Amino acid sequence: MTEYEYSGVDKAGKKVDGKLDAQSEGEIRMLLRAQGVRPVRISRVGAMNMDLGKLLSGGGGAGASVKLEVLVQFTRQLQVLISSGVPLVQSLDILAEQATIPSMKNTVMALKDKVSGGSYLWEALGAYPKLFPKLYVALIRAGESSGSIDQMLKRLTRYLEDADRLRKMLKSAMMYPVIVISIGIGVVAIMLMFVIPKFEELLKGSGQELPGPTKFVIDLSHFFANNALIIIGVTVAVVVLLVKYIKTPEGKAVLDRLVYRLPLFGPLAQKGGVARFSRTMNTLLASGVNLLDAIDICRATVDNVVVEEAVASIRAEVESGKTLGGVINKLTVFPKMASQMIAVGESTGSLDKMLEKVADFYEAEVESMVGGLTKLIEPLLLVFLGGLVGGLMIAMYLPIFKMAGGVD
């Protein structure tokens, strides 16, 4: 959900202002009209204007969300039950009883009530957009329409498992250097606060003038020791606010664009985005969803602002009659090989199968790059951490070396 600010006029002609959470600006207009308010201005609230409480809660919004692993497990279990001949309502009842996460349990119980009341499963799922993405709802709708919901659930399970595996590979590649550098900075901070003061006492007893690097390290140690609580407090606050900001739509957009510009991680993010786009499009097209609807759903589920903006431009041009491969070939987000493979798939009438091959290829590329980056980053991090710690120790040993030279 995104928070929007609005100004409007009610039935009495009075001006009204407020904020609402919704999926889109169109939904805001529908909500306001239902309340008898004619909207005049609607704008999305940026993270800088968001209430601090809402920012700290990750942007707010109604509806429960769970980890992708939980959704994969639910989909797989539902597929097994339905393919075994268990009726849908009874299957949902069984899954609700087995659920260990309260939010998931409540959601499945609500789904069972809606379905038993006469709703289609896809209609019930659509009421929980934070848990069931548009792709999920669209495939379930296609499965219910064709009477092959068990096969569609099987396809969904595979798609979600592939998406989860790709997400974990990208996350591990991004988080590894951050964790190691954080540990290194922590080690340096401990040295400045506890180890350097011991050296200072020893050096003061010698009575000689200290070299410049040694003075700098000692002054830095005093600064850390005298302001430790403030430094820790500010660091924790900045990290918490930064993490929460990144979870907002505005913050995620900034992070996605930044990652794409990084020398090592940019190509990795690009290939991961292409793999995600291709896998999503393949799953939708193979399930009978038409191309334009597949592009719309893909844009909402690709989970990367850079790729999402590229997909938005694709939709308009494909709708005007251009081929998907021709449009993608003009976009720098997609490698040339991907656009050429997609163009071949279109010309041979096997676009869904070619998209699957593109997804498989770039997922393998991501896996290979993650392994290569880990091997490349490890020595760089060792040099970085060794330089920090070694530099501190050399600065503190300089007076000792000087004294040893004087004795000779």
N, C-alpha and C positions, 0 to 999 in steps of 0.2 A: 504494500500500500504506500501511496505517496500523499504527503500533506499539501493541500491547496488552500490559498487565501481567495476569498471572493467578496465582491460587492454587488448588491442587487437592490431591487425594489419590491416590496411585498404588495399584497392586494390593497392595502390602505394607502399606498403611495409613499410609504416611509422607506428611507434608505436603511439597509441592513448590511452588516459586515460580519465576517466570521471565518472559521477554518474548518475544513472537513478532510477526512482521509478517504481516498478512493483509488481505483486502478487507473483511471484516466480522466481527462477533462470532460469528456462526454458523459461519464458516469456522474460527475459533479453536477452537470447541467440537469440531468434527469432527477437527481436527488432534490435539487433546489426547486424545480418545477413541481415536484410532488408535494413540496412544502408551501407552494403558492408564491414562490419568490422568482422574479424574472432576473436572471443574472446579467450584470453589466460588465463586470471585469472578473476574470479568473486567472490566477497565476500560481505556479508551483512554488512552494516555500523552499528556499535554498537552505543548506546546512548552517550558513552564517546567521540566518534569521530564525532558525528553529529554536524552540524552547530548550534550555539546557537539560531538563529532565527527559525530554523526548530524544535529544541527541544521545544522552547516556544510555537510553534504552534501545538504541540502535535504529531510531527513526520511527518507532511506534507502528501502529497498524493493527487491525483486527485479524483474528484468525491464528491458529496454532501452526507451527512449522516443526518438522522433525528432520533428523539427519537422513541423508540419501540412502544409507544402509538400511534404515528402518522401512523406507518406501519400497526398496528392492525386496526385502523380506515379505512385506505385505502382498506385493504383486505376485511373487512366486507362490506363496501359500494360497492365494485366491485362485491362481491358475490351476494348481494341483487339485483343489477342492472341486472346481467347476468341471475340469476335464474328467474327474472321477464320477460325475453325475450328481453331485450335491447341488441342490437348488441355490440360487444366488442369495436369497434372504437367509437361508440356513448357513450358508458359507460365511456371510458377514457376521452372523451371530456367533459362530465358532471363533472367528478371528477376533471379535470383540472380547470374548472370554479369555483368549490366550494373550492378548496384548498386555505388556508390562509397563508401557509408558502411558501415564494418565491422559495426556493430550491425544495420543493415537487411539486409545481405548474409547474416549468420548467421541472422537470423530467417526470411528467405525460404527459405533452405536447409532449415531445420528444418520449415517448413511443407510443403515439397516431400516431405521424408521421411515426415511424418505422413500426407499425402494418398496418397502411393504405397503406404503401409502399410495403407491401407483406411479411414482416417478421412475424414469429411466436412471440407470446407474450413472451415465455421463452427466445427467442433469444434477444428480446429487453430488457428484464429484466437483462440478463447476462452482458449487457454493463455497469451496475451500481452495481458493487459488494459490495460497501460500504453501499448501501441502501438495496439491495436484496441479502441475503446470498445464498450460494450454495443450501441449503435445499429448500429454497423458489423457486429457479429456477428449481430444479429437480422435485418438486411436480407439478409445473405449466406445465412442459414438459410432465410429466406422465398424467396430466389431459387433456392436448390438444391431446395427442396421443390416449387416450381412449374415447374422446368426453364427458368427465364428469368434465369439468373445474369448474363448479359451486360447485360440491361436493368437489373438491379438495380445492377450496378457503374456503369453510366452514371448512374443516379439518385444513387448514392453520391458520384460524382465531382462532380456539380453541387452536392449538399448541402455537401460539404467545401469546395468553392471559395467558396460563399456564406458559409459560416461563417468561413473564413479572411479574406475581404474585410471582413466585419463586425468581426472581432476586430482587424484592423489599423486600421480607422477609429477604434474605441474607444481602442486603445492610443495612437495618434498624438495624439488629443485629450487624453489623460491625461498623456502624457509631455512634450508641448511646453512647458507652463509650468514643469515641473520642471527641464527642461534649461536654459531661459533664466534662471531664478532661480539655478540652480547656477553658471552662467557669471557672472552678476552678482555673486554672493557671492565668486567667485574673483577677479574684477577688484578688488573692494573690499579683499580680503585683500592682494593685491599692492600696492595703493596704500598701505595701512597699513604694510606692511613695507619698502617701497622708496621711495615718493614722499614720504610725510609726513615721514620723517627729514630729507630735504633741506630742506623748508620749516622744520623745527624749527631747523636750523643757522642759516638766514637770520634767523629771528625772534629767536633768542637774541642775535645780534649787535646788534639794535636797542636792547636794554637796557630796553624798556618792559614793563609788566605785561600778561600775556596775558589775553584775555577767557575766560569760563568755557567756551564751546563749543570754543575752540581748545585749552584745557588738557585737556578731555575727549578730544578726538581724539588729542592727543599721548600721553596716558596709555594710550589704547586701542592706539596704535601700539607703545608700549613693551611692553605685555602680549603682543601678537602676536609681536613680535620675540624676546622672551625665552622664549616658550613655543611657538614654531612647531612643533617636532617633536612635542610632546605633543598640540597641537591637531590636527595632521594625523593622527597615529596614532589618537587617540580618534575623530575624524570617520570615518576609513576603517573602523575596527572597528565603529562604530555602524551605518554604512551597510551593511556586509557582513552583520552579524547581523540587521539589519532586513529586508534582502532575503531572506535565508534563512528568517527567521521567516514572512514573507509567503508563502513557498512551502509552508509546512506547512499542513495542514487548518485548524488553529486560527487561524493568522495570516491565512490567506485569508478566513476567516469574518469576522474583525475588520475587515479592509480592505473587504470587500464591503459590510458594514453601514455603515461610515464613509462610503464613497463615496455611498451612497444618501441620506445626510443632507446632503451638500454642496449649496449652492444652485444652482450651475451644472452640476455633473457628475451630481447625483442624477437629474434628468429624463433625461439622456443615458443613464445606466446602466439606468434603468427601461425606456426604449424599446428599448435594445439587448437586454435580457433578454427582453422580450416578443417581439421579432423572432426571437431564438434559439429560444425555446419554440415559437413558431408554426411556424417552419421545420422543427424537429425533429418535431413532431407531424404536420405535413403529410406529411413524407417517410415516416414510419412508417405512418400510416393509408392513404396511397395505395399502400403496398407490401403491404397485406393484414394488417398487425398489428392485433389487436383493441385497443379503446380503453384498457382497464385496463393491458395490457402496454405499450402506447405511453406511458402516463403514467409507469409504473415506469422505463422506459428513458429517457424524457425527464428525469426527476429525476436520473438518474445521469450524464447527458451535458450538462446545461444550463450547467454551469461557473459558477454564481453561487449563493452560499449563500442570499441573500434569495429568489430565484426558486425555488430548490430546496426551501426550507421551505414556500413557498406551494404548490408542486406536490404535496408530501407531504400537505398538508391536502386538496387536490383529490381525490386518489386515494381516501381514505376515504369522502368524501361521494358521489363518483360510484358507488362500489361499493355504497352503500346505496340507490341508485336515483335520485339527483338528476341533473339535466342538467349537462353541462360548462359551458355558458354561464351557467346560474343560479349555480353554485358560484363561477365566476370573477368574477361580478358583485359578490360580497361581499368580494373581496380588493382591498386598496388597491394592491397591486403591479401589477395590470393596469388600464390606463385603461378608462373606460366604453365608449369606442368599440370597443375590442378585444372586450370581453365581449358587446356587442350584435351585432357581426358574427359571433362564434362562435355565439351563440344563433340567429341567422338561418340559419347554415349547418346547425345541427342540425335545425331545423324543416323545412328544405327537403331534407334528406337529402344535402347536399353539404358536409359538414363539412371534408373534406380540401381541397377547392377554396377554401373560405372562409378556412381557415388559411393557405393559400398567399397569398391576397390580403392578409391581415393581416400576414404576414411581409414581403411586398413593400412594403407601405405604411410599416411602421415601420423597415425598412432604409433606405428613402428619407428618412424623418424623421431617422434617425441621421446619414446623409450630409449632409443640410441643416444639422443642428445643429452638426456638426463644423466645417463651413465658417463658420457664424455665430459659433461660439465662438472660432475662430481670429481672426476679425476683431475680436471684442470684447476678447479677452484681450491682443492685441498692444498697443493703446494703454495698457491698464492696466499691463502689464509695463514699457513704456517709461517711464511715470510713476514706477513703483516703482524701476527701476534709475536713472533720471535723478535721482530724489530722493536715493537713497543717495550716488551719486557727486557730485552737485551739493552736497548737504549737507556732505560732507567738504571740498570745495574752498572753499565759502563760509566754513566754520569756520576754515580756514587763511588765508583772505584778510582776515578781520575785522581783525587787527592792522595789515595794510597799509592798509586803508581808513581805520583810525583815525589812522595816521601821516599819510596824505594829507590828512585833515581838519584835523590839527594844523598842518600847513604852511600851509594856507589861512588 
